[in-house]
Amino acid sequence: MPTYTDLQGRVAIITGASRGIGRAIALRLAREGVAVVIAAKTAEPDPRLPGTIYTVAEEVAALGGRALPIRVDVRDENALQRMVDATLQTFGRIDILVNNAGALWWYPVLETPPKRFDLVMQVNLRASFVASQLVLPTMIRQRWGHIINMSPPIDLSVLPGKVAYMISKFGMTMLALGLAEEVREHNIAVNALWPRTLIESQATIAWGLGTPKQWRKADIMADAVYELVRREPHTCTGKAWIDEDLLREAGVTDFSVYNCTPDGEPMEIVWQGVQAGRREGG
């Protein structure tokens, strides 16, 4: 059984945190006394997209929390290094890393230019690998840490039609599962986390993936992250979690609170036969 810990005073880096799931995670952890690093590309208002790193930092401050907004292109390892350095300079520690920034490209191989393949690999897999690598020395010294990759359980049947994207996402899950064993002895947990249903986000909105009646709020993913990181790392590592399963294990029985509409009928993510376009997180 997991054992639990008070998160007051912990520090979390969340990539892709200027909107959507990343923003929801930042606000959820801030309510629990976690200082949050809002790491994303959007620093200036964009009429096409809600939120910037600064607006989310303001929301955290309004909750009485501490936030550090940092503009980061996760494809750039030097930018990731500066993110880690600034976090340590400001807060003195790093306890949680959520690799949430993502690029979406659900198209067949013949419709995937090399530059799009590179994009999803860099934003999804490579950034998660490099960011994890950079925070580990601090977590090892502390003998406490949680790394969460936003990626699904591995199911090879979903590959056709979105090969490049799934390579990048399954790679993130493989990173989580493999790294978990490499750092288990240091009391560092590494897990993957994925939603059971469509989540309200700029990706689902922009690419017409369902309707609000079929979506759940990003709060369900934020609550799942909280449920993971409040556990002692050695009690919950090396697993590809589904948000609903994790929360049910924690005792949640009423999921209607996460519906986007009162008559909501959340739709499970079905990969086959679905095509979208590209969407960068952050």
C-alpha positions as CSV (number, residue, x, y, z in Angstrom):
1,M,0.0,0.0,0.0
2,P,1.3,3.5,-0.8
3,T,2.3,5.8,2.0
4,Y,1.6,9.5,1.8
5,T,3.5,12.7,2.4
6,D,2.8,16.4,2.8
7,L,3.7,18.3,-0.3
8,Q,4.2,21.7,1.4
9,G,7.4,23.2,0.3
10,R,8.0,20.8,-2.6
11,V,9.0,22.2,-6.1
12,A,7.5,21.0,-9.4
13,I,8.5,21.8,-13.0
14,I,5.6,21.4,-15.4
15,T,6.3,21.7,-19.1
16,G,3.5,22.9,-21.5
17,A,1.9,24.6,-18.5
18,S,0.5,27.8,-20.1
19,R,-2.9,26.2,-20.7
20,G,-4.9,23.0,-20.7
21,I,-3.7,20.0,-18.6
22,G,-0.4,21.7,-17.7
23,R,-2.2,24.7,-16.3
24,A,-4.6,22.5,-14.3
25,I,-1.7,20.6,-12.8
26,A,0.1,23.8,-11.8
27,L,-3.0,25.1,-10.0
28,R,-3.7,21.8,-8.3
29,L,-0.2,21.4,-7.0
30,A,-0.1,25.1,-5.9
31,R,-3.2,24.5,-3.8
32,E,-1.2,21.9,-1.9
33,G,1.7,24.2,-1.2
34,V,4.0,23.2,-4.1
35,A,6.0,25.9,-5.7
36,V,5.5,25.5,-9.5
37,V,7.7,26.3,-12.5
38,I,5.5,27.3,-15.4
39,A,7.6,26.1,-18.4
40,A,6.2,26.7,-21.8
41,K,6.7,28.5,-25.1
42,T,3.9,31.0,-24.9
43,A,5.1,34.2,-23.2
44,E,3.1,36.7,-25.3
45,P,-0.7,36.7,-25.6
46,D,-1.9,34.9,-28.8
47,P,-5.4,35.7,-30.0
48,R,-5.7,32.1,-31.2
49,L,-4.7,30.5,-27.9
50,P,-5.7,31.2,-24.2
51,G,-3.0,31.8,-21.6
52,T,0.7,32.5,-21.2
53,I,3.3,31.5,-18.7
54,Y,2.6,34.8,-16.9
55,T,-1.2,34.5,-16.7
56,V,-0.8,31.0,-15.1
57,A,1.8,32.4,-12.7
58,E,-0.7,35.1,-11.8
59,E,-3.4,32.5,-11.1
60,V,-1.0,30.6,-8.9
61,A,-0.2,33.8,-7.0
62,A,-3.9,34.5,-6.5
63,L,-4.1,31.1,-4.7
64,G,-1.3,32.2,-2.4
65,G,1.2,30.0,-4.2
66,R,4.7,30.5,-5.6
67,A,5.3,30.4,-9.3
68,L,8.3,30.9,-11.6
69,P,7.3,31.5,-15.2
70,I,10.0,30.4,-17.7
71,R,9.8,30.6,-21.5
72,V,11.1,27.2,-22.7
73,D,11.3,25.6,-26.1
74,V,11.6,22.0,-25.0
75,R,13.4,21.0,-28.2
76,D,16.4,23.0,-27.0
77,E,18.5,21.2,-24.4
78,N,20.2,24.5,-23.5
79,A,16.8,26.0,-22.7
80,L,16.0,23.0,-20.6
81,Q,19.3,23.4,-18.7
82,R,18.5,27.0,-18.1
83,M,15.1,26.0,-16.8
84,V,16.6,23.6,-14.3
85,D,19.3,26.1,-13.3
86,A,16.7,28.9,-12.7
87,T,14.6,26.5,-10.7
88,L,17.4,25.6,-8.4
89,Q,18.6,29.2,-8.1
90,T,15.0,30.3,-7.2
91,F,13.8,27.5,-5.0
92,G,16.9,25.4,-4.2
93,R,15.4,22.1,-5.0
94,I,13.4,20.1,-7.6
95,D,11.0,17.4,-6.4
96,I,8.6,16.8,-9.3
97,L,8.9,16.9,-13.0
98,V,5.8,16.6,-15.3
99,N,6.7,16.1,-18.9
100,N,3.5,17.4,-20.3
101,A,4.5,19.5,-23.4
102,G,3.4,17.7,-26.5
103,A,3.1,17.8,-30.3
104,L,0.3,16.0,-32.1
105,W,0.4,14.5,-35.6
106,W,-2.1,11.8,-36.3
107,Y,-1.3,10.9,-39.9
108,P,-0.1,7.9,-41.8
109,V,3.6,7.5,-42.8
110,L,3.1,8.7,-46.3
111,E,1.6,11.9,-45.0
112,T,4.3,12.6,-42.4
113,P,7.1,14.8,-43.7
114,P,10.5,14.2,-42.0
115,K,10.2,17.6,-40.3
116,R,6.9,16.5,-38.7
117,F,8.5,13.3,-37.6
118,D,11.3,15.3,-36.0
119,L,8.9,17.6,-34.3
120,V,7.0,14.9,-32.5
121,M,10.2,13.1,-31.5
122,Q,11.8,16.3,-30.3
123,V,8.9,17.7,-28.4
124,N,7.5,14.5,-27.0
125,L,10.3,11.9,-26.5
126,R,13.6,13.8,-26.7
127,A,12.5,16.6,-24.4
128,S,11.2,14.2,-21.8
129,F,14.5,12.3,-21.9
130,V,16.6,15.4,-21.6
131,A,14.5,17.0,-18.9
132,S,14.5,13.9,-16.8
133,Q,18.2,13.5,-17.2
134,L,18.8,17.1,-16.0
135,V,16.6,16.9,-12.9
136,L,17.9,13.5,-11.7
137,P,21.1,14.7,-10.0
138,T,19.2,16.9,-7.7
139,M,16.5,14.3,-7.0
140,I,19.3,11.7,-6.3
141,R,20.9,14.1,-3.8
142,Q,17.6,14.6,-2.1
143,R,16.7,10.9,-2.2
144,W,13.1,12.0,-3.2
145,G,11.5,12.7,-6.5
146,H,8.7,12.1,-8.9
147,I,8.9,12.2,-12.7
148,I,5.6,11.8,-14.7
149,N,5.5,11.4,-18.5
150,M,2.2,12.1,-20.2
151,S,2.1,9.0,-22.3
152,P,-0.2,6.0,-22.8
153,P,0.2,2.3,-21.9
154,I,1.8,0.5,-24.8
155,D,-0.7,-1.0,-27.2
156,L,0.8,-1.8,-30.6
157,S,-2.6,-2.2,-32.2
158,V,-3.0,1.6,-32.3
159,L,0.0,2.3,-34.4
160,P,-1.5,2.3,-37.9
161,G,-2.4,5.8,-39.1
162,K,-0.3,7.6,-36.5
163,V,3.0,5.8,-36.5
164,A,5.3,8.8,-35.9
165,Y,3.2,10.2,-33.0
166,M,2.8,6.8,-31.3
167,I,6.6,6.1,-31.6
168,S,7.2,9.3,-29.7
169,K,4.5,8.6,-27.1
170,F,5.3,4.9,-26.6
171,G,9.0,6.0,-26.3
172,M,8.0,8.3,-23.4
173,T,6.3,5.3,-21.7
174,M,9.4,3.1,-22.3
175,L,11.5,5.9,-20.8
176,A,9.3,5.9,-17.7
177,L,9.4,2.2,-17.3
178,G,13.1,1.8,-17.8
179,L,14.2,4.8,-15.8
180,A,12.0,3.7,-12.9
181,E,14.3,0.7,-12.5
182,E,17.5,2.7,-12.9
183,V,16.6,5.1,-10.1
184,R,14.4,3.0,-7.8
185,E,17.2,2.7,-5.2
186,H,17.3,6.5,-4.9
187,N,13.6,6.8,-3.9
188,I,12.7,8.4,-7.2
189,A,9.4,7.4,-8.9
190,V,9.0,7.5,-12.6
191,N,5.6,6.8,-14.1
192,A,3.5,7.4,-17.3
193,L,0.0,8.8,-17.0
194,W,-2.7,9.0,-19.7
195,P,-6.5,9.9,-19.7
196,R,-9.1,7.3,-20.3
197,T,-11.3,9.8,-22.1
198,L,-11.0,12.8,-24.3
199,I,-9.9,15.8,-22.2
200,E,-10.9,19.4,-22.9
201,S,-7.8,21.0,-24.4
202,Q,-6.7,23.2,-27.3
203,A,-5.9,20.0,-29.1
204,T,-9.5,18.5,-28.8
205,I,-11.0,21.9,-29.6
206,A,-8.8,22.8,-32.5
207,W,-9.0,19.5,-34.3
208,G,-12.6,18.7,-33.6
209,L,-12.0,15.6,-31.4
210,G,-15.4,15.1,-30.1
211,T,-17.7,17.7,-28.4
212,P,-17.9,19.2,-24.9
213,K,-20.4,16.5,-24.0
214,Q,-17.8,13.9,-24.7
215,W,-14.9,15.6,-22.8
216,R,-13.7,15.6,-19.3
217,K,-12.2,18.6,-17.7
218,A,-8.4,18.8,-17.4
219,D,-8.9,18.7,-13.6
220,I,-9.1,14.9,-13.7
221,M,-5.5,14.7,-14.9
222,A,-4.4,17.3,-12.4
223,D,-6.0,15.2,-9.6
224,A,-4.4,12.1,-10.9
225,V,-1.0,13.8,-10.8
226,Y,-1.6,15.0,-7.3
227,E,-2.6,11.4,-6.3
228,L,0.7,10.1,-7.6
229,V,3.1,12.8,-6.3
230,R,1.7,12.7,-2.8
231,R,2.8,9.1,-2.5
232,E,6.2,8.2,-1.2
233,P,8.2,7.5,-4.4
234,H,9.3,4.0,-3.5
235,T,5.6,2.9,-3.2
236,C,4.4,3.8,-6.7
237,T,6.9,3.6,-9.5
238,G,7.4,2.0,-12.9
239,K,3.8,1.9,-14.1
240,A,1.8,3.3,-17.0
241,W,-1.3,4.6,-15.3
242,I,-4.7,5.6,-16.6
243,D,-6.2,8.6,-14.8
244,E,-9.5,7.0,-13.9
245,D,-8.0,3.7,-12.7
246,L,-5.6,5.6,-10.4
247,L,-8.3,7.8,-8.9
248,R,-10.6,4.8,-8.4
249,E,-7.8,3.1,-6.5
250,A,-7.6,6.2,-4.4
251,G,-11.3,6.0,-3.5
252,V,-12.9,8.3,-6.1
253,T,-16.3,7.0,-7.2
254,D,-18.1,10.0,-8.7
255,F,-16.5,11.0,-11.9
256,S,-19.4,13.2,-13.1
257,V,-17.7,16.2,-11.4
258,Y,-15.2,16.1,-14.3
259,N,-17.8,16.3,-17.1
260,C,-17.6,19.4,-19.2
261,T,-21.4,19.5,-19.5
262,P,-24.1,18.5,-17.0
263,D,-25.3,15.8,-19.4
264,G,-21.8,14.7,-20.2
265,E,-21.1,11.3,-21.6
266,P,-17.2,11.2,-21.7
267,M,-15.9,9.3,-24.7
268,E,-13.0,6.8,-24.2
269,I,-10.0,7.6,-26.5
270,V,-10.4,5.5,-29.6
271,W,-7.3,5.7,-31.8
272,Q,-8.4,3.6,-34.8
273,G,-10.0,5.6,-37.6
274,V,-9.3,8.9,-36.0
275,Q,-7.2,11.6,-37.7
276,A,-6.3,15.0,-36.5
277,G,-3.6,17.4,-37.3
278,R,-0.6,18.7,-35.5
279,R,-0.8,20.6,-32.2
280,E,2.1,21.7,-30.1
281,G,1.5,22.0,-26.3
282,G,2.7,24.9,-24.2
